[in-house]
Amino acid sequence: MKTQSHRTLKRTARFAASTLLALSAFGTSVATTSAGQHGSGSIWTTGAVCDAPAAQNANLYVAGNPVYVRGENFAASTTFDWTITGLPGGASGDPGDVVTAGSGSTDSSGIFCVLAYTVATDDWGAYKVNVTQGRTSKTDNYTVDGPADAVTPPSDTTPPSDTTPPSDTTPPSDTTPPSDTTPPSDTTPPSD
């Protein structure tokens, strides 16, 4: 036998279940919108120009190579900033130095591509690319192939052509002491 309180309890349970279901759908919608606004983002480096398809993770470069930075899944039509920094601790030729920086804007789909840097002749080792858009920050590393002890040699290593000593190295001919070394004869004190 069903009592009034049993029916009320059943209605309350149905209402609670439908409310939880509605809230769960609303929460998913809010989470999706929030991620779309802030962008989950991913970035990668490549040597391919922006209008060409590019493989991800082209991470090895040599002097003179262009470094393009591409990204996707960022907030659409929004600006972003980027930096390239040499890794510290002897890992690069520019330890802790920002070698370049700039800003750009994503397209209407949240995608971007920028020619960020051309590898300099004195670069070597590991570098970090950092892209920041609002609270979203993404990084990728790349390596410049070159000697870790890269030192630019002097341009002219030829020794000077005239290395002969001066021709006149004989001592002076007159090395005798002065002939008159006697003290003066008048040593009496002056009178007042």
Secondary structure, DSSP 8 states (H G I E B T S, - for coil): ---HHHHHHHHHHHHHHHHHHHHHHHHHHHHHHHHHHH---EEEEESS-TTS---S---EE-TT-EEEEEEESS-TT-EEEEEEEE-STTSBSSBT-EEEEEEEE--TTS-EEEEEEE--TT--EEEEEEEEETTEEEEEEEEE-S-TT-----S-----S-----S-----S-----S-----S-------
